[in-house]
Amino acid sequence: MVNDYKKIVLLSGLKGISDDDFKTVKSLLSKELKLNRKAQYGYDRVKIADLMEDKFPNDAGIDILIELYKEIPELEDLADELKRKKAKAKRKQTEKSIMEAKRHRRDEPSTSQPTSTIHEDSKPGSGRSTRNSQASQLAPATASKRDQATQVSPETSSCGVQTLQVTLTSASSSAQAPGVFPAIPAKKPRLKTVPEQPSEENGHHRGPKKVMVLKATEPFVYDLREGKRMFHATVATETEFFRVKVFDIVLKEKFIPNKVIIISNYVGRNGFINICSATSVSEVNGNQSMKIPTTLRQRANATPKINYLCSKRRGIFVNGVFMVNKRNKKNDCICYEIQDKTGMMDVVVYGRLTSVEWNPGDKLRLLCFELTSNEGKVQL
């Protein structure tokens, strides 16, 4: 049972979160797990799962993760998922115990009469009446089926999928009807695949589109001559996420993380939703919320892998944080070689961006860099 819980803790609870969230979790659990500063920095997810299994032998620490994730806005959905998986693991173990009890009772010889008595009563011409014995065998089975039928009820999960909640009968009552087995919960329909890249909309759209704000940058100058400012944002529905360019900085007060807004009268271009007027954004009535899956949040905030970028079409725009490997200063530009575990790529900056220099080992945060190629070599 503990092994099942540990699988949930490691594969879903720890590996299902970002590196930043994992650092937060290690910090908050440092006292319970007796982690010093070095351990907080160096221990990976497997080591933390091992420590949690030792510290919390009953459930490998799944309950403490659930309570912890409830307090972190971007991990609230994961807390619900861990709770469902724990209940499923517990139900599976209960079913296994019931089946083992039935098998044990069937295999155990009766002390009151020979095991062949039932078969002898059912033989034609035996001279014994089988009506009463058959009725006594059928009655518990029928009652057991009726009881099980009343215990199966539809329940809507937090993700909106209809599932079946099954309350199992005890081992002693199930043993009265050896031929009747507990109802098996219906399989949940598979949810739509979480997109890896932002969705694109082209042309003018009147909307309205209800979205939740995931993040927004601070306003910055994009037109030096006229001093015009804008900011970028990422928003999401329950099934996809979008990148947004906002050209009226008055709207910054509405683009607050985890706030639900309605956008309308916008233009889709080059993979972005462009919002030019303050009237294009309105607030929803009341404190409405949206259930944004944790995986979708992580995808929206993730840095794409370099080998993945190399396989994409030219002209898309890229956000992310990359490690600088080399720097090569030229007359009118600076060329940075960035790398991750999947490969290397050049980033070329011009104009005012050359006034800020990064050195090898620094992390370079890119916003709205275009994927292009030069002499067949992919670059940003």
N, C-alpha and C positions, 0 to 999 in steps of 0.2 A: 504493500500500500504506500509506504514511504517512497519507494522507487517511482511509483506513478506520480506522486506529488512533486518529486524532484524533477521529473521530466517536464512538468508544467512550469515549475519555477525557472528552470534553465532555458528551455526552448521557447517559452512564451513570455515569461515574466521578465527575464534578463536579456535574452537575445532579441526580444521584440522591441527594445527601446534604443534610442540614439545614444551616442557616446556621452553627450552632455548630460542626458537624463541618468545614465548609468553612474556618472561621477556624483550626481546629486544623491542617488540612492546609497552609494557607498558612504558618503558623508553623513547621511541621516541614520545609517545603521552602524556607524563606527563604534558606538558604545556597546550596543548589543553584541556585535561580532568582535569587539576588542581590537579594532584596527588602528594602528598608529599611522602617522602621516605617510610613511614609506609604503605601508600596505595599501592605504587608500589610493595612492598613485599607481602602484605596481600590480595589484591583484586584478586578474581578468574575471570574466563572467563565470567561468568554470570553477575557479578557486572560491569565489563568493558563494556559489551554489553549494560547494562542499562544506563551507563553514556554516551556512544556514541549515544544512541537513544535520550537522552535529549539534548546533545550538537549539534547533526546534525539531526534535525527533518525531513529534506527532504528525506534522504536516510539511516538514522540510521548509517551513517559513512562508508558505503560500498566503496564510491569513495576514501576516504582517505586511506583505507586499500589497495585498488588496487594500488594507487600510491606508497604507502610505500613498498608493496611486490615486486614491480618492481625493487626496489633498493637492494633487498636481493636475491642473486643468487639462493639459495635453495627454494625460495618462488615465483620465477617468474612464474612457471606453475600454481600455485594457484591464482596468480593475473589474469591470463587469464581465469581461471575457474570462479572466482568471477564475472568477466566482462560478461561472457556468462550467468551466472545465473541471474544477474541483468537484462540483456536484455530480458531473458525469462520471468521474473516476470513482467516487464513492458509491454511486449507483451500480457501476460495473462490478465493484467488489462485493456488493450485497447480492447481486444476481449470482455471482460465482459461488458465494457461500450457500445460497439456497439450492443451487444445482448439486453441489457436493453433498449437502444434507439429504437430498432426494436419492442420489446415487447410493449413499451409504445405507439408507433405509431399504432400498430395493435389494441390495446385495446381502443384507443381514437376514439370515434364516429366522422364521417365526418360531417362538418357543411354545406357542399354544396349539399349533396344528401343523401337519406336514405342508410343505409348499405346494404339493400337487393337489390339494383339496379343491381349489377353485377350478382347476382344469377338469377334475373328475365330475364336478357338479354340472359342467357344461357339456359333457359327452352325451350324444344321443343315446337313448335306451338305457341310461344308467338307473332309471327308476326314481331319481331324485328331482324335486321341483327346482327349477332355476329362476323362476320369476322373482322370488323374494331376494335371492342373492344378487341378481342383476340390478334390481331396484336399489338395493343398498349400495352397490358400486356406482350406479349412475347418479344418485342423489348428491353426494359430496361434490362430484365433478361438475354437475350443473350449477350448484350453488357457488362453487369456486369461480366458474366462468362468469356468473352473474355479478359476483362481488368485484371481479377484476374489471368488468365492463363499467361499473359505476365509479371506478377509481381512475379511469382515463378521461382527462378533461383537456380541452384545448387551452393553451396559454400563449400569449403573445410575448415574445422575448423583447429585450431592449433594442434589438436591431430590426424589429418589425417582421420577423419570420414566424409563421405559425408552427409551433412544435407540440409535441405530446408530453405531458407530465404524467409519469406512471408511479403510483404508490404500490410497492411490492408487498405481498402478503408475507407473513412470518414463515419461518421454516416449518414450524409445527403444523400450521394450518395447511400449508402447501403439501405436506406429506400425506394428507388424507386423500389427495387425488393425484396419484403418481403420474397419470397421463396428461395432466394439465400443467402447462409451463407459464411463467410470467409473461405478460405482454411485452414485446420489444418496441422501444420508442421508434417512431418514424424518423428516417434520416432527414436532416434539414436540407432544403434546397441550397445549392451553392450560390454564394453571393457573387455579384458582378466583380470581375477582376479589377483590382485597384490599379489605376493608370500610373505609369512611371513618369510620364511627362505631362506638362500642363495642356489642357484642352485649348483648341484654337477656334475662334469665331471670326468670320470675315464679313466685312460690309457693315451697313448701318442696322442696328437692332433697337427697336422701341422698348423691348422688355415687357413687363418687369421681370427681373431675375433676383430671387432671394438667395443671399449668400452670407457666409460668416467670414469675418476678417481673420486671417491667420497671422499676418505680420505686415508691417509697413515701415519704410525707411523714413529718415528725416528729410525734409525738403532740401533741395540743392539747386544751384543755378545751372540751367542747361543752355541758356542764351546769354553769352557774356556781353554782347553789345547792348541788349535791352534789359539785362538783369532779370530775365524771366526764370521763374522757379517751378519745380514739379517734385513729385515723389513717386516711388514705386510701392506696390502692395501685392500681396498674395491673398486671394479669397477662394472659398470652396463651397460647393454644395455637398450633399451627402454622398455623391458618387464621383465627383471630379473637382479639379482645382484649376484656377486661372491666374495669370499674371496681369497686373493692371498698371497702367500709366495714368496718373492723375495730374492734370495740368492746372487745377485750381486749388491752391494750397489751403484755402479756407476749409476744404473737406478733410483736412488732416484730423480735426477733432471728431470726425465720424469714423475714421479708419482706425479703430482701437481694437487690438487683438481680442478675439472671442466675442466681439459684438456682431449682432445680426443686422444687416442693412438690406435695402432693396435698390438695385441699380437699374436704370432705364435710359433710353435715348443715348446709347453709346456706340462706338465704332470699333470693330475688330480689324486689326491690321498687324501683320508680321508676328503673329503669335501673342499679341497683347490686346487687352481691352482698353481702349483709350476713352477716358472721361475728361471732358473739357469744361463742363458747366456744373456749378454747385447744385442746380436743379435736377441733375441726373442721379442724385443719391438722396434717399430718404430713409428715415428710421422706421422700424416696425412698431406697431402698437403694442404696448406692454413689454414685459420682459421675456420675449420669445427667445427660445434657444433652438439650436440644431445639433443633432448627433453626428459629429464628424468622426469617422473611424480613425483610430490611432494610426493605422498603417498609412492612411491617406495623408494625415498630418506630416508623418515622417517623410513620405515621398515628396511632399510639397517643399519641405525644408532641406532635403538631401542635396549633397553635391554630386553631380553625375560623374561616373567613372570615365577615365580618359579613353579607354578602349571602346566604351559605348559611344562617346562623342565622335570618335573616328569613323564609326559606322553610320552616323546620321547625315542627312542631307545638308548641304551648305546653305547658309542664310538664316538658320535658327539662332536664337539668342540664349546665352548661357549665364546662369548665376552659380556661384559656389565659392568654396574656400580651398585653395590649392597650396602645396608646398613648393617653394622656389628652390630649384636645383642649381641653375646657373643664371648669370646676368651678363648681357652683352650690349654695351652702349654704342650706338651708332650716331651719325650726324643729326638725323632728324627724328630718331626714335630710340626706344630701349626695347630689347628683345629678352624676355624672361623664359627660361626653360622650366616648366612645371612638371611635377611627376606625382604619381600615386602607385599603388601596388600593381596596377594594370598597364602602365606605360608612361610615356612622356609626350609633351606637346609644347609648342611655342606660344607665348602670349606677346603680342606686339602692341606697344602703346605709343601714341603720338601727342603732340601739342602740350597742353598744360599738365597732362598725366605724367610727363617726363620729369616734372619738378619734384615728384615724390619717388624715391628709390627704395626698392626692397633688395635685400641681400640673400644669398643662399642660406637656407634654413628657416627663413621667415615664411609666414603664411600670408598668402595674397588673396584678398577677398575681391571677387569680380562681380560686377553688376551690369547686366545687359551688354555682354561682350558677344560680338557676332562670330559665328563659326564660319571660317573661310578656308581657302587653300592657296598656297604659293608654290608654284613649280611642282604641283602634285603633293605637297606636304601640307597636312591639315594644321591649322593654327587658329588662335582666337585673336 
